[in-house]
Amino acid sequence: MRLNFRKYRKVKRKSDFLEPEEVLFNKEALSRLGPDENIQRLEVEVGRWGIRSISYLLSLFLLISIGTVFYLGIIKGDYFKASAERNSLKYISIPAERGLIYDRNGKPLLYNKPVFDLIFFPNYLPTDAVKRQEVLKKIEDTLKIPSQELEAGINNPEFFLRSWVLKPDLTSQEAIVLESYFGGTAAVQVIRQNVRQYEEPFVFSHLLGYLGRVSSVDLEKDPDLLDFERIGKVGIEAVYEKELRGQPGQITILRNAAMEILGQSYGEQPKNGNNLYLTIDKEFQEYLYNRLRSQISGLGGERGGLAIAIDSKSGAVLALVSYPGFNANSFSEGISQEDFNALLNSKSKPLFNRTVTGLYNPGSTIKPIMAAAGLEEGIMDPNKKIETHGSISIPNPYNPDHPSVFVDWKNHGSVNMFDAIARSSNVYFYTLGGGFGDIAGLGISRIDSYLKKFGFDELSGIDLTNEDVGFIPSPENKKGDIWRIGDTYHVSIGQGDLLVTPLRLLIDLNSLVNGGKIMKPYLLQSISDADGEIIKESKPEALLENFLKPETVATLKKAMTQTVSSPQGTGYSLSGLPFTSGGKSGTAQIEANTKVNALFFAFAPADQPKISLLVLIENAREGSLNAIPVVKDGLLWYYQNRGL
């Protein structure tokens, strides 16, 4: 009997043995066989279309497999390789050797002193609880830091991802012992760093600044900082932090799939920071600081002062002294709270950088600038003489019997602009600024305009931290009272509420002797890499030029030269120097006229100035007479040692 299936056909075989695939033979077909019928093997007829479909599916599967392998292995291979390395390798950054700082003549202003810190990296603790406790116990036994305190910090997410300085400033012996004791423990590392040792820590304290530990504020500003390193906090160290810092190196930590530490090694080596060459003359800076200290010490009591010298043509800063200074090495090494409080509470304010942060009345040093405004506006012929009489009296509309009297420091008699600047006549500049008699005067609006043109209320842009800006009083910003003619008179001689930083005053006065350019002051001369190759050089930059007529500049330069050459000039004591010079004195009354600050601006040589110098002494008993000796000796030193 034959089975008749539509989808199957009989196939006779020589053997009656079942093939493996025939085990799955249709059960229903078997049930239809009679007892006398033979079992014959059947095959499914797939057909040509079935063979092709299977071939297509297999080919597609093969193509997908090859494509996947190519994508994962070739196209994304680097990505997955890096991911695998990130999972197995971790890195601890180590600080680089910090670049050095030199003066304009290549003399070092500091050097690096190596120190070692014991640093704790909580995120590299073993994942195994028992091994983790072993590390914490070793720290506790060695450094007497309770493990509970460590665990409290570890459990704080904010602190867990940061490093902790367990013990700073290790001795060489301590570093060797601790490195051996914690060897193989990735979470505790002895890290080598540098602390600065400044050659003259007091003399250059306000100029160079100092290093300090990275704070949370620093990390917010620059997340790339290492949270255990020392960085520049103020001064040149802070301004050029990125150039000095260099590129950190790495310690490589190897971990297995279970995140267990297998070992560590030194990876990429640190790249030393760049070196800075400043415009500062180291020896000149030291001389001015010590000479200023000597002058102030002779006055007795606690008081401060400053001296700034610049190249008259370029604006390069030759010396920048704020007295008293502070021991920058103590900050670099780690100052105690007691010593820091003593500095904060000192009456002489040693932490205060008077050169760029101090705001002072310019006193009579403002008079050449007022004269410039008068000449530009045609208010006063420089050769016209006026009678000064030692004071000026203005009717008082509120009390006619008591007129307002504005006194001079002496009766200068009949003076023109040259005499008024040389002798520092107040009455002449009361008249020029506020007007008197048949002379209208500038008036506060034009005074305000010219002071702004000279940039009294703007930053000079010097590459130093914490520079402040001055204040120009006007009817609009006077509080609690109306503006009176007396206010204009006070501004005209640099008194009242008029304030300016010493550096700004210096570059403004310098513009009247260098041809009419307000030069941007700068401290950086050049930057070189660790191999000595120059990678950057500074160039002089004018903040403002051609804003005054050439004849105005020439007139004022001649007037300030007469300050020294005229026997009646306030700077006549400089006439004995072996070179020509000029300048302008200033005495600013402060604290309700109970104290005076002494100022003197000088330049030399008179015809083609190479150096401009400003000296200010606080609370000087005899006004500008206390500043002039420092100026005289400073110019003489520069002449003898650097030439003019």
ABEGO torsion letter per residue (X at the ends): XBBBBAABBBBBBABABBBAAAAABBAAAAAABBAABBBBBBBBBAEAAAAAAAAAAAAAAAAAAAAAAAAAAAAAAAAAAAAAAAAABBBBBBBBBBBBBBBAAGBBABBBBBBBBBBBBAAABBABAAAAAAAAAAAAAAAGBBAAAAAAAAABAAAAABBBBABBGBBAAAAAAAAAAABGBAABBBBBBBBBBBABAAAAAAAAEBBBBBBAAAAAABAABBAABBBBABEAAAAAAAAAAEBBBBBBBBBBAAGBBAEBBBBBBBBBBBBBBBABBAAAAAAAAAAAAAAAAAAEEBBBBBBBBBBAAAGBBABBBBOBBBBAAAAAAGBBAAAAAAAAABAAGAABBAAAABBBBAEAAAAAAAAAAAAAAGABBAABBBBAGGBBBBBBAABAABBBBBBBABBAEBBBAAAAAAAGBAAAAAAAAAEBEABAEAEAAAAAAAAAAAGAABBAGBBBBGBBBBBBBBAAABBGBBBBAAAAAAAAAGBEABBBBAAAAAAAAAAAAAGGBBBBBBABABBBBAAGBBABBBBBBBABBGABBAAAAAAAAAAAAAAAABAABAAAAAAABABBBBEBBBBBBBGGGABBBBBBBBBOBAABBABBBBBBBBGBAAEAAAAAAAAAAAAAAAAAAAEX
